[in-house]
Structure formats: C-alpha cells, structure tokens
Amino acid sequence: MRHHIVDTFADARYAGNPAAVVQAAEFPAEMQQIAHRIGLPTTAFVIPMRAGTYRVRWFTPHKEINLCGHATIASARVLLADSARTRLTFVSDNGVLHAERVADLIAIDLPTAPLTPCEPPPGLLEALGTDAVACAVSSDDILIEVESMAAVRAIDPDFAALARQPYRGHIVTARGHNGVDFASRTFFPALGVDEDQVCVTAHCKLTPYWAQRLGKDRLDTVQLSERGGRLQVWDMGERVRVLGTAVPRGAVHEDLPHLLEETTSWEAVT
C-alpha cells in the first residue's frame, strides 16, 4: 500500500505537523490498524466521489476522529500536486470541507466552534502545571488562557491526569508578540496523542476567541509544540479559514494488511 507523508505548517523555523494520506478506491476495513501501523498523529483516508470531490475519514493511531484539519490540508496537497485544479471538496460524516491552493499555501475553511466561559474543572490546572487567566469550554475541548507565550512553552502536563478529564482535548493559549498575535499548544491524551504538534480544529475555537480580544479578523499564530508550526487564520463569523504550508516528504510503500492498489477509476477522477 502506498501512503504519502506531508508536513503541514512547516517553515524554516518550524517542522510542522506530519500527516499520512492514503488514497483508495474504497475505504479499507482495516483503517484503524493501518493508522496505528503508520504511527503519525493522523492518517487521512480519501476515496473519490466525483471529479474534485472526495470522501474522507481520519484516524489517530488509536481512534477515529470526527474532524482533522491538518490531515485535510495534507490530503489537498497530495491530490492537487499533479492537477490543474485549485479547489477540492471533502465530504465527511461531520460535514463538508473546502480546500484550495493559494499561491504556495493550502487553505481550508471549517465551522467556528463557540466557547462558553467556565471555571477550570477540579484537577485540570494541576494536571497542566499552570495558572489560568481565563477558561472556556466547547462541546469537546477546553481552552485555558495563560499569562504569556513563555508560560505556554513551559507547560509540562501530567498526561495520565489529563486523560481522566472529561474533555477530548486541552488547548493552552496566550497573547503573542513580535508579529505573532497568539500562541498555543494542544493536548489529546484521551485520543492517544499526548500533544498535537499543530491542531487546526483547535483554531476553530482559538480564532474567534482572539479575534474578539484583539479586534482583528486576520491573525498570525504559532503552535509552540516540539516541532512547532505557523498558521494564518481568518475569522469569518460562522466559519474559520486556516492557511498554511504543506511540504510533502514523498510516497511510502509498506506491506500493510490488504494492500491497496491504484486503479484506473481512481486515476480518472483525480
């Protein structure tokens, strides 16, 4: 089976977030096993529906997830590489995403995720080892604002304790400086990903949060993980537009279960 590896949001300073992209004529039954074997933060499986439109599903090494922005950007980079198209549509069980090539970047738009202010739940700040300036919750993630980018960098979580919290993910963020509007780190130990190197879906919460505080709708941001990444985000009301680089490492051939072969029908619609 062939899969592509793409580093998203990478530049001269940041290594970005890697994703694997598997192209197939239909979804293989062993997607979870394949994603576990590949071992990257997310593997996207894409199958053709019609010209320019694909079904997509996303898997971490341990679980299927309902949305993954960086793996969608990676998928768009792979599918647009040898195509005259500049825009693609991805259909998932969680809705429709649109991706397009914008100069040397890939852009996608996603639904905004509203936040509700809250008090930090018991044990959360202890698990993160930090103090909070503010706290807010969405349907599946919790956001914690801290005092500075230095405080974001200094987070050293107790991942076992975080995994026991009643949230899918934990977003730590702070106001930026020196041309950066805000910074963040994101942790998903309950999904088998202790720290997501660059999390696009977290920016569906972060973008409106900081757009309101900073009074601007186009922001430059960095994720301060070990690999790190740089993003541009636009607050468009009910949608968030995320732009970033997508740097392919190339195709990898592995002897994985039920090898997937490229077909004439696949090539015809790509």
C-alpha positions as CSV (number, residue, x, y, z in Angstrom):
1,M,0.0,0.0,0.0
2,R,1.3,3.5,-0.8
3,H,0.7,6.4,1.5
4,H,2.0,10.0,1.4
5,I,3.6,11.8,4.3
6,V,3.2,15.6,4.4
7,D,4.5,18.1,7.0
8,T,1.8,20.8,7.4
9,F,2.5,24.3,8.7
10,A,6.3,23.8,8.4
11,D,8.7,26.7,7.6
12,A,12.4,27.5,8.1
13,R,11.9,27.6,11.8
14,Y,9.1,25.1,12.5
15,A,9.0,21.4,11.5
16,G,5.2,21.3,11.3
17,N,2.6,18.6,11.9
18,P,3.0,15.4,9.9
19,A,0.0,13.5,8.4
20,A,-0.3,10.4,6.3
21,V,-2.6,10.3,3.3
22,V,-4.0,7.0,1.9
23,Q,-5.7,7.1,-1.4
24,A,-8.0,4.2,-2.2
25,A,-11.0,3.3,-4.5
26,E,-13.0,2.5,-1.3
27,F,-12.4,2.7,2.4
28,P,-10.4,-0.4,3.6
29,A,-11.9,-2.3,6.5
30,E,-8.5,-2.1,8.4
31,M,-8.2,1.7,8.6
32,Q,-7.6,1.7,12.3
33,Q,-4.9,-0.9,12.1
34,I,-3.3,0.9,9.2
35,A,-3.2,4.2,11.0
36,H,-1.7,2.5,14.1
37,R,1.0,0.9,11.9
38,I,1.8,4.2,10.2
39,G,2.0,5.8,13.6
40,L,1.7,9.5,12.7
41,P,-0.7,11.8,14.6
42,T,-3.4,11.4,12.0
43,T,-3.9,9.4,8.8
44,A,-6.5,10.6,6.3
45,F,-8.2,8.0,4.0
46,V,-9.6,9.6,0.9
47,I,-11.8,8.0,-1.8
48,P,-13.2,9.6,-4.9
49,M,-16.9,10.6,-5.3
50,R,-16.7,12.6,-8.5
51,A,-14.2,15.0,-10.1
52,G,-12.8,17.3,-7.4
53,T,-14.9,15.8,-4.5
54,Y,-13.7,13.1,-2.1
55,R,-15.0,11.2,0.9
56,V,-12.6,11.5,3.8
57,R,-12.1,9.8,7.2
58,W,-9.4,10.5,9.8
59,F,-7.7,8.2,12.3
60,T,-5.2,8.7,15.1
61,P,-3.1,5.7,16.0
62,H,-5.8,4.7,18.5
63,K,-9.2,6.1,17.4
64,E,-11.2,7.5,14.6
65,I,-11.9,11.3,15.0
66,N,-14.7,13.4,13.6
67,L,-12.5,16.2,12.1
68,C,-8.9,16.8,11.4
69,G,-7.8,20.0,9.6
70,H,-4.1,19.3,9.2
71,A,-4.6,15.9,7.6
72,T,-7.2,17.5,5.2
73,I,-4.6,20.1,4.2
74,A,-2.1,17.3,3.7
75,S,-4.7,15.4,1.5
76,A,-5.3,18.5,-0.6
77,R,-1.6,19.0,-1.1
78,V,-1.3,15.4,-2.4
79,L,-4.4,15.5,-4.6
80,L,-3.6,18.9,-6.1
81,A,0.1,18.1,-6.8
82,D,-0.4,16.9,-10.4
83,S,-3.7,18.5,-11.1
84,A,-4.8,21.7,-12.9
85,R,-7.5,22.1,-10.2
86,T,-7.0,24.7,-7.4
87,R,-10.0,23.7,-5.2
88,L,-11.3,20.4,-3.7
89,T,-14.3,19.4,-1.6
90,F,-14.0,16.8,1.2
91,V,-17.2,15.2,2.5
92,S,-17.1,13.7,6.0
93,D,-19.7,12.4,8.4
94,N,-19.1,15.7,10.2
95,G,-19.9,17.9,7.3
96,V,-18.2,19.3,4.1
97,L,-14.8,21.0,4.0
98,H,-13.4,23.0,1.1
99,A,-9.7,23.3,0.4
100,E,-7.8,25.3,-2.2
101,R,-4.3,26.2,-3.3
102,V,-3.5,29.9,-2.6
103,A,-0.1,30.7,-4.0
104,D,2.3,28.3,-2.1
105,L,-0.2,27.7,0.7
106,I,-3.2,25.4,1.2
107,A,-6.3,27.0,2.7
108,I,-9.3,25.2,4.3
109,D,-12.4,26.6,5.9
110,L,-14.1,24.9,8.9
111,P,-17.1,25.7,11.1
112,T,-16.5,28.0,14.1
113,A,-16.7,26.3,17.4
114,P,-18.4,28.5,20.0
115,L,-16.9,28.8,23.5
116,T,-18.6,29.3,26.8
117,P,-16.6,30.8,29.7
118,C,-16.2,28.5,32.7
119,E,-14.2,27.9,35.8
120,P,-11.3,25.4,35.5
121,P,-12.6,22.0,36.5
122,P,-11.1,20.3,39.5
123,G,-7.6,18.9,38.8
124,L,-7.2,20.5,35.4
125,L,-4.7,23.2,36.3
126,E,-2.8,20.7,38.5
127,A,-2.5,18.3,35.5
128,L,-1.2,21.1,33.3
129,G,1.0,22.6,36.0
130,T,0.0,26.2,35.3
131,D,-2.3,29.0,36.4
132,A,-5.2,30.3,34.3
133,V,-6.0,33.8,33.2
134,A,-9.3,32.6,31.7
135,C,-11.0,29.3,30.9
136,A,-13.7,28.4,28.3
137,V,-15.3,25.2,27.1
138,S,-16.7,24.0,23.8
139,S,-18.6,20.8,23.1
140,D,-15.5,18.6,23.2
141,D,-12.4,20.7,24.2
142,I,-11.5,23.1,27.0
143,L,-9.4,26.2,26.4
144,I,-7.1,27.7,29.1
145,E,-5.6,31.1,28.6
146,V,-2.3,31.7,30.4
147,E,-0.3,34.8,31.0
148,S,2.4,34.7,28.3
149,M,4.0,32.7,25.4
150,A,6.7,31.7,27.9
151,A,4.0,30.1,30.1
152,V,2.7,28.2,27.1
153,R,6.2,26.9,26.3
154,A,6.7,25.9,30.0
155,I,3.6,23.6,30.2
156,D,4.7,20.1,31.2
157,P,1.5,18.1,31.6
158,D,0.6,15.0,33.6
159,F,-0.9,13.2,30.6
160,A,-2.4,10.4,32.6
161,A,-4.3,13.0,34.7
162,L,-5.3,14.9,31.6
163,A,-6.7,11.8,30.1
164,R,-9.0,11.4,33.1
165,Q,-10.5,14.9,32.5
166,P,-14.0,14.9,30.8
167,Y,-12.7,16.5,27.6
168,R,-11.4,15.3,24.2
169,G,-8.7,18.0,24.1
170,H,-7.0,20.7,26.2
171,I,-5.9,23.9,24.5
172,V,-3.4,26.2,26.2
173,T,-3.0,29.7,24.7
174,A,-1.6,33.2,25.3
175,R,-1.4,36.6,23.7
176,G,1.6,36.8,21.3
177,H,4.2,39.4,20.5
178,N,6.8,40.2,17.8
179,G,4.4,39.7,14.9
180,V,2.6,36.8,16.4
181,D,-1.0,37.5,17.5
182,F,-1.4,34.4,19.8
183,A,0.3,31.2,20.5
184,S,-1.0,27.8,21.7
185,R,-0.3,24.2,22.5
186,T,-2.9,21.3,22.3
187,F,-3.0,18.0,24.2
188,F,-5.2,15.0,23.3
189,P,-4.1,12.1,25.6
190,A,-7.5,10.5,25.5
191,L,-7.1,10.0,21.8
192,G,-3.6,8.5,22.1
193,V,-1.9,11.8,21.0
194,D,-0.3,13.4,24.1
195,E,0.5,16.6,22.2
196,D,-0.8,17.5,18.7
197,Q,2.1,19.3,17.0
198,V,-0.3,21.7,15.1
199,C,-4.0,21.4,15.6
200,V,-6.3,23.0,13.1
201,T,-9.6,22.2,14.8
202,A,-8.3,23.9,17.9
203,H,-8.1,27.1,15.9
204,C,-11.9,26.9,15.2
205,K,-12.1,27.9,18.9
206,L,-8.9,30.0,19.2
207,T,-9.6,32.2,16.2
208,P,-12.9,33.7,17.4
209,Y,-11.5,33.8,20.9
210,W,-8.5,36.0,20.0
211,A,-10.3,37.9,17.2
212,Q,-12.7,39.3,19.7
213,R,-9.9,40.2,22.2
214,L,-7.5,41.7,19.7
215,G,-10.2,43.4,17.5
216,K,-9.0,41.9,14.2
217,D,-10.2,39.2,11.9
218,R,-6.9,38.1,10.3
219,L,-4.3,36.8,12.7
220,D,-0.9,35.2,12.6
221,T,-0.3,32.4,15.1
222,V,2.2,29.8,16.1
223,Q,1.9,26.5,17.9
224,L,4.7,26.0,20.4
225,S,5.0,22.2,20.4
226,E,8.3,20.3,20.0
227,R,8.1,20.5,16.2
228,G,6.1,23.7,16.1
229,G,4.1,25.3,13.3
230,R,3.0,28.6,11.8
231,L,-0.6,29.4,10.7
232,Q,-2.6,32.2,9.3
233,V,-6.3,32.3,10.5
234,W,-9.3,34.4,9.4
235,D,-12.4,34.9,11.5
236,M,-15.3,34.8,9.0
237,G,-18.2,34.6,11.5
238,E,-19.6,31.1,11.2
239,R,-16.5,29.8,9.5
240,V,-12.8,29.9,10.2
241,R,-10.3,30.0,7.3
242,V,-6.9,28.4,8.0
243,L,-3.9,28.8,5.7
244,G,-0.6,27.1,5.9
245,T,2.2,25.3,4.1
246,A,2.1,21.6,3.2
247,V,5.5,20.1,2.5
248,P,5.5,16.6,1.1
249,R,8.1,14.1,2.1
250,G,7.1,11.7,-0.7
251,A,5.3,8.4,-1.0
252,V,6.0,5.4,1.2
253,H,5.3,1.8,0.2
254,E,4.7,-0.6,3.1
255,D,3.5,-4.2,3.3
256,L,0.3,-3.4,5.3
257,P,-2.8,-5.5,5.6
258,H,-4.8,-5.9,2.3
259,L,-2.5,-3.9,0.1
260,L,-4.4,-1.1,-1.7
261,E,-3.8,-0.9,-5.4
262,E,-4.1,2.2,-7.6
263,T,-6.9,1.7,-10.1
264,T,-7.8,3.2,-13.5
265,S,-11.0,4.5,-12.0
266,W,-9.0,6.4,-9.3
267,E,-6.7,8.0,-11.8
268,A,-9.7,9.0,-13.9
269,V,-11.3,11.2,-11.3
270,T,-8.2,12.6,-9.6
